[in-house]
Amino acid sequence: MMFRVDRDVLAEAVAWTARSLPARPSVPVLAGMRLEVTESGQLKLSGFDYEVSAEVTLEPQTGEPGVVLVSGKLLAEITRALPAQPVDFVVDGMKAVVTCGSARFTLLTMPVEDYPSLPVMPPAAGRVGSDVFASAVGQVAVATGKDDTLPMLTGVRVEIEGDTVTLAATDRYRLAVRELKWQPEQPDISAIAMIPGKTLADAAKALGATGAEVEIAMSSVGGTGEGMIGFSSAGRRTTTRLLDPEFPKYRSLLPTEFSARADLPVGSFVEAVKRVALVAERNTPIRMAFRDGEVVLEAGSGDEAQAVEVLPVDFEGDDINIAFNHQFLLEGLGAIDSDVARLQMTTSTKPAILTGGKPVEDGGVPDYRYLIMPIRLSS
């Protein structure tokens, strides 16, 4: 087996495939990356850990058919460091030789017959623009939980009804919901899937850079989506096993009536929160007092360091004092694709909703909503 391919093309493909490789594989071969030159002359790079698979298909300059398995992480480090010249990859017995310019690396091969077969891509369910997909997933993934003992909170719930896809994630302290339009294969499709949050975020970010449409494939179109989901775009494909579809009834948590509304300039407000948060301990909140035309941000108290900053805001409604975890607040502001954020509040103890400040038609709701629970202020 041998092939020649441009260094930048190879390095990008190897990096994409290596992202699915386990850091601590249960068996050594799972740390491997499978490289195959097919009879038709295509080069396929793949990785699989029984949960997530990734595969890239390239058109090499030259190639001879064959299959080899080498250390994926090592190959990624090598290709990233190679000079900007064509790369020759040749299998010689039990070793693989990588040559690029004056650089030459010899890698030990692994038993390819022990490597698991990649799962078959599920049936296609529909398509969506890669930029829309990446943006939507990024907005929701910020709210996924990190506690693996509560797996349903580490995932992103995907609900499909016709041409509308709703993404939702929560870690109990905040909830992010995003709606988007897509092109379904079946106009009346209805499906639910629970996707591991980190896997979905990684896939969306990588596929979002392709500039092409992303095809979404599900193993149980029309049902609960249990089993597997796949994403493919521009010669790249990835699959992942799904989590249990159990998820909190989040729609009932989203308030629809508010007693106060503040429109905040995102840039200056984020900077102010960051400054005031410098004196906030890890689990202490940022306190905010909203009144006509301004908000007063405070952190720290008593014998501790203290910070106060006043910002002008467009405010309507009853004066309100409210406090939030500053990191959760910053992550919500960072997910909004608008220069102005709208914060809608009811009382100091009830959930607030953060959205982009874009106009919404009468009776409609924003396509992105970020619910954040306030921290109760001591009296």
C-alpha positions as CSV (number, residue, x, y, z in Angstrom):
1,M,0.0,0.0,0.0
2,M,1.2,3.5,-0.8
3,F,-0.2,7.0,-1.5
4,R,0.9,10.5,-2.1
5,V,-1.2,13.5,-1.0
6,D,-0.7,17.2,-0.2
7,R,0.5,17.8,3.3
8,D,-2.3,20.3,4.2
9,V,-5.0,18.0,3.0
10,L,-3.6,15.0,4.8
11,A,-3.0,16.9,8.1
12,E,-6.5,18.3,8.1
13,A,-8.0,14.8,7.4
14,V,-5.9,13.1,10.0
15,A,-6.8,15.7,12.6
16,W,-10.5,15.3,11.9
17,T,-10.3,11.5,12.2
18,A,-8.1,11.6,15.3
19,R,-10.6,13.6,17.2
20,S,-12.8,10.5,17.7
21,L,-10.0,8.4,19.0
22,P,-10.2,7.5,22.8
23,A,-7.7,9.0,25.1
24,R,-7.6,5.8,27.1
25,P,-8.5,2.9,24.8
26,S,-9.9,-0.2,26.3
27,V,-7.8,-2.3,23.9
28,P,-4.7,-1.0,22.1
29,V,-6.0,-1.2,18.5
30,L,-8.7,1.4,19.3
31,A,-5.9,4.0,19.5
32,G,-5.2,3.2,15.8
33,M,-6.2,5.0,12.7
34,R,-7.2,2.9,9.7
35,L,-5.9,4.1,6.3
36,E,-7.1,2.4,3.2
37,V,-6.5,3.0,-0.5
38,T,-9.5,1.5,-2.3
39,E,-9.4,-0.3,-5.7
40,S,-11.0,2.9,-7.1
41,G,-8.0,4.9,-5.9
42,Q,-9.7,6.7,-3.0
43,L,-7.9,7.2,0.3
44,K,-10.1,6.6,3.4
45,L,-9.0,7.5,7.0
46,S,-11.1,6.2,9.8
47,G,-11.3,5.8,13.6
48,F,-13.8,4.1,15.8
49,D,-14.1,3.4,19.6
50,Y,-17.4,1.5,19.5
51,E,-19.2,4.8,20.5
52,V,-18.1,7.4,17.9
53,S,-16.8,6.8,14.4
54,A,-15.2,9.3,12.0
55,E,-14.1,8.8,8.4
56,V,-12.7,11.1,5.7
57,T,-12.4,10.3,2.0
58,L,-9.7,11.9,-0.1
59,E,-8.5,11.8,-3.7
60,P,-4.7,11.2,-3.5
61,Q,-2.3,12.2,-6.2
62,T,-1.2,8.6,-6.6
63,G,-2.0,5.4,-4.7
64,E,-1.7,1.6,-4.6
65,P,-4.6,-0.3,-2.9
66,G,-4.1,-1.7,0.6
67,V,-5.0,-1.2,4.3
68,V,-2.9,-0.3,7.3
69,L,-3.5,0.6,11.0
70,V,-1.1,3.0,12.8
71,S,-1.2,5.1,16.0
72,G,-3.7,7.9,15.3
73,K,-2.5,10.4,17.8
74,L,1.2,10.0,16.6
75,L,0.2,10.3,13.0
76,A,-1.7,13.5,13.8
77,E,1.3,15.0,15.6
78,I,3.6,14.1,12.7
79,T,1.4,15.4,9.9
80,R,0.8,18.6,11.7
81,A,4.6,19.2,12.0
82,L,5.5,18.3,8.4
83,P,6.7,20.9,5.9
84,A,4.4,22.2,3.2
85,Q,5.3,19.6,0.6
86,P,3.6,16.4,-0.8
87,V,3.6,13.5,1.6
88,D,4.5,10.0,0.6
89,F,3.1,7.2,2.8
90,V,4.5,3.7,2.1
91,V,3.8,0.4,3.9
92,D,7.0,-1.7,4.2
93,G,6.3,-5.0,5.9
94,M,5.4,-4.3,9.6
95,K,6.2,-0.6,9.3
96,A,4.8,2.5,7.6
97,V,7.2,5.1,6.3
98,V,6.1,8.8,6.0
99,T,8.3,11.0,3.9
100,C,7.9,14.7,3.3
101,G,10.7,16.8,1.9
102,S,13.8,15.9,4.0
103,A,11.7,14.6,6.9
104,R,11.2,10.8,7.3
105,F,9.3,9.0,9.9
106,T,8.9,5.2,10.5
107,L,5.8,4.0,12.3
108,L,5.0,0.6,13.6
109,T,1.8,-0.9,12.3
110,M,-1.0,-2.6,14.3
111,P,-2.9,-5.7,13.5
112,V,-5.6,-4.4,11.2
113,E,-7.6,-7.6,11.4
114,D,-8.3,-6.9,15.1
115,Y,-9.8,-3.5,14.3
116,P,-13.6,-3.3,14.5
117,S,-15.6,-2.6,11.4
118,L,-17.1,0.9,11.1
119,P,-20.9,1.1,11.6
120,V,-23.0,1.5,8.5
121,M,-24.3,5.0,8.0
122,P,-28.1,5.1,9.0
123,P,-30.7,6.2,6.4
124,A,-30.6,9.9,5.5
125,A,-33.3,12.0,7.3
126,G,-32.6,15.5,5.9
127,R,-30.1,18.3,5.2
128,V,-29.1,21.6,6.7
129,G,-26.6,24.3,5.9
130,S,-23.3,23.6,7.7
131,D,-23.0,27.2,9.1
132,V,-26.6,27.1,10.5
133,F,-25.9,23.7,12.0
134,A,-22.7,24.7,13.6
135,S,-24.2,27.9,15.0
136,A,-27.3,26.2,16.4
137,V,-25.3,23.4,18.1
138,G,-22.8,25.9,19.5
139,Q,-25.6,28.0,21.1
140,V,-27.2,25.0,22.8
141,A,-24.1,22.9,23.7
142,V,-23.0,25.6,26.3
143,A,-25.8,24.4,28.6
144,T,-25.0,20.7,28.6
145,G,-24.1,19.2,31.9
146,K,-20.6,17.8,32.7
147,D,-21.7,15.3,35.3
148,D,-21.5,11.8,33.8
149,T,-23.6,10.3,36.6
150,L,-26.5,12.2,35.1
151,P,-26.1,11.1,31.4
152,M,-29.4,12.7,30.2
153,L,-28.1,16.1,31.2
154,T,-24.8,15.6,29.2
155,G,-26.7,15.4,25.9
156,V,-28.5,17.6,23.4
157,R,-32.1,16.7,22.8
158,V,-33.1,16.9,19.1
159,E,-36.7,17.0,18.2
160,I,-37.8,16.9,14.6
161,E,-41.2,17.8,13.4
162,G,-41.5,18.3,9.6
163,D,-39.2,21.1,8.5
164,T,-38.4,22.3,12.1
165,V,-35.6,21.0,14.3
166,T,-35.5,22.0,18.0
167,L,-32.3,21.5,20.0
168,A,-32.4,21.7,23.8
169,A,-29.8,21.2,26.6
170,T,-29.8,21.8,30.3
171,D,-27.6,21.2,33.3
172,R,-30.4,22.1,35.8
173,Y,-29.1,25.7,36.3
174,R,-29.7,26.9,32.8
175,L,-31.5,25.8,29.7
176,A,-30.7,26.6,26.0
177,V,-33.3,26.1,23.2
178,R,-32.7,26.7,19.5
179,E,-35.1,26.2,16.6
180,L,-34.0,26.0,13.0
181,K,-35.3,25.0,9.6
182,W,-34.0,22.1,7.6
183,Q,-34.8,20.1,4.5
184,P,-36.3,16.8,5.5
185,E,-36.3,13.7,3.3
186,Q,-39.9,13.1,4.4
187,P,-42.2,16.2,4.9
188,D,-44.1,14.6,7.8
189,I,-41.0,13.3,9.6
190,S,-41.3,13.1,13.4
191,A,-38.3,12.0,15.5
192,I,-36.5,12.5,18.8
193,A,-32.9,11.8,19.6
194,M,-30.6,12.4,22.5
195,I,-27.0,13.0,21.3
196,P,-23.9,13.2,23.5
197,G,-23.2,16.9,23.8
198,K,-19.5,16.9,23.4
199,T,-19.6,14.6,20.4
200,L,-22.3,16.7,18.7
201,A,-20.4,20.0,19.4
202,D,-17.1,18.6,18.0
203,A,-18.9,17.3,14.9
204,A,-20.8,20.5,14.2
205,K,-17.7,22.6,14.6
206,A,-15.7,20.5,12.2
207,L,-18.4,20.1,9.6
208,G,-19.3,23.7,9.9
209,A,-15.9,24.6,8.3
210,T,-16.7,22.6,5.1
211,G,-19.1,25.3,3.7
212,A,-21.3,22.5,2.3
213,E,-24.6,21.1,3.5
214,V,-24.7,18.6,6.4
215,E,-26.7,15.5,5.8
216,I,-28.2,14.1,9.0
217,A,-28.9,10.3,9.1
218,M,-30.9,8.5,11.8
219,S,-31.3,4.8,12.5
220,S,-34.9,5.2,13.5
221,V,-36.5,7.8,11.3
222,G,-40.1,8.3,12.4
223,G,-39.6,6.9,15.8
224,T,-37.7,7.8,19.0
225,G,-34.3,7.8,17.2
226,E,-32.9,5.2,19.5
227,G,-29.6,3.7,18.3
228,M,-27.4,5.8,16.1
229,I,-27.2,9.2,14.4
230,G,-24.8,10.2,11.6
231,F,-23.6,13.4,10.1
232,S,-21.8,13.8,6.7
233,S,-20.5,16.7,4.6
234,A,-17.8,17.2,1.9
235,G,-16.3,13.7,2.2
236,R,-16.4,13.6,6.0
237,R,-18.8,11.4,8.0
238,T,-19.2,10.7,11.7
239,T,-21.6,8.5,13.7
240,T,-22.4,8.2,17.4
241,R,-24.5,6.1,19.6
242,L,-27.5,7.9,21.1
243,L,-28.3,8.3,24.8
244,D,-31.5,7.4,26.5
245,P,-34.1,9.9,25.1
246,E,-35.4,10.7,28.6
247,F,-35.2,14.5,29.2
248,P,-36.9,17.0,31.4
249,K,-40.2,18.6,30.1
250,Y,-38.3,21.8,29.4
251,R,-41.1,23.7,27.6
252,S,-43.0,24.1,30.8
253,L,-40.0,25.8,32.3
254,L,-39.9,28.6,29.8
255,P,-41.8,31.6,31.1
256,T,-44.0,33.6,28.7
257,E,-44.8,36.6,30.9
258,F,-42.4,39.0,32.4
259,S,-42.4,42.1,34.7
260,A,-39.2,43.6,33.4
261,R,-37.1,43.8,30.2
262,A,-33.6,45.1,29.7
263,D,-31.9,45.5,26.3
264,L,-28.2,45.2,26.9
265,P,-25.3,46.1,24.5
266,V,-23.5,42.7,24.4
267,G,-19.9,43.9,24.0
268,S,-19.8,46.5,26.8
269,F,-22.0,44.4,29.1
270,V,-19.8,41.3,28.8
271,E,-16.7,43.4,29.5
272,A,-18.4,44.9,32.6
273,V,-19.4,41.5,33.9
274,K,-15.9,40.2,33.5
275,R,-14.4,43.2,35.4
276,V,-16.9,42.9,38.3
277,A,-16.4,39.2,38.4
278,L,-12.7,39.6,39.2
279,V,-13.6,39.9,42.9
280,A,-16.2,37.2,42.9
281,E,-15.4,33.9,44.4
282,R,-16.1,30.7,42.4
283,N,-19.6,30.2,43.7
284,T,-20.6,33.8,44.6
285,P,-22.9,35.6,42.2
286,I,-22.8,38.9,40.3
287,R,-25.6,41.1,41.7
288,M,-27.5,43.4,39.3
289,A,-29.9,46.2,40.1
290,F,-32.0,47.3,37.2
291,R,-33.8,50.6,37.2
292,D,-34.9,53.2,34.7
293,G,-32.0,53.7,32.2
294,E,-29.3,51.8,34.0
295,V,-28.0,48.6,35.7
296,V,-25.7,48.5,38.7
297,L,-23.4,45.5,38.7
298,E,-21.8,44.5,42.0
299,A,-19.7,41.6,43.4
300,G,-18.0,41.0,46.7
301,S,-19.2,42.0,50.2
302,G,-18.1,42.6,53.7
303,D,-14.4,42.3,54.4
304,E,-13.8,40.9,50.8
305,A,-12.7,42.8,47.8
306,Q,-15.7,44.6,46.1
307,A,-16.5,45.9,42.7
308,V,-19.2,48.1,41.3
309,E,-20.0,49.3,37.8
310,V,-22.9,51.2,36.3
311,L,-24.0,50.8,32.7
312,P,-26.7,52.5,30.7
313,V,-29.4,50.1,29.4
314,D,-32.8,50.3,27.7
315,F,-35.0,49.2,30.6
316,E,-38.8,48.8,31.0
317,G,-40.8,47.4,33.8
318,D,-40.6,47.1,37.6
319,D,-37.2,47.8,39.3
320,I,-35.6,44.5,40.1
321,N,-32.5,43.2,42.0
322,I,-31.3,39.9,40.7
323,A,-28.1,37.8,40.9
324,F,-26.6,35.2,38.5
325,N,-23.6,32.9,38.3
326,H,-21.3,35.1,36.3
327,Q,-19.9,32.2,34.2
328,F,-23.3,31.0,33.2
329,L,-24.3,34.6,32.3
330,L,-21.2,35.1,30.2
331,E,-21.7,31.8,28.3
332,G,-25.3,32.8,27.5
333,L,-24.2,36.2,26.2
334,G,-21.5,34.6,24.2
335,A,-24.0,32.3,22.4
336,I,-26.2,35.1,21.2
337,D,-25.7,36.1,17.6
338,S,-26.7,39.8,18.1
339,D,-25.1,43.0,19.2
340,V,-27.9,43.5,21.6
341,A,-29.2,41.0,24.2
342,R,-32.6,41.1,25.7
343,L,-32.9,40.0,29.4
344,Q,-36.5,39.3,30.5
345,M,-37.2,38.9,34.2
346,T,-40.2,38.3,36.5
347,T,-38.8,38.3,40.1
348,S,-35.4,37.9,41.7
349,T,-36.1,34.2,42.3
350,K,-37.8,33.1,39.1
351,P,-36.0,32.1,35.9
352,A,-34.9,34.8,33.5
353,I,-34.7,34.5,29.7
354,L,-31.8,35.8,27.6
355,T,-32.4,36.2,23.9
356,G,-30.9,38.2,21.0
357,G,-32.4,41.7,20.6
358,K,-33.7,41.1,17.1
359,P,-37.4,41.9,16.5
360,V,-39.8,39.0,16.7
361,E,-43.2,39.0,14.9
362,D,-46.3,39.4,17.1
363,G,-47.0,36.2,18.9
364,G,-43.8,34.6,17.9
365,V,-40.8,33.6,19.9
366,P,-37.1,34.1,19.2
367,D,-35.3,31.1,17.6
368,Y,-32.8,31.1,20.5
369,R,-33.7,31.3,24.2
370,Y,-31.3,30.9,27.1
371,L,-33.0,30.4,30.5
372,I,-30.8,31.1,33.5
373,M,-31.8,30.5,37.1
374,P,-31.0,33.4,39.5
375,I,-29.1,32.9,42.7
376,R,-31.2,33.8,45.8
377,L,-29.9,36.9,47.4
378,S,-29.4,36.8,51.2
379,S,-31.6,39.4,52.9
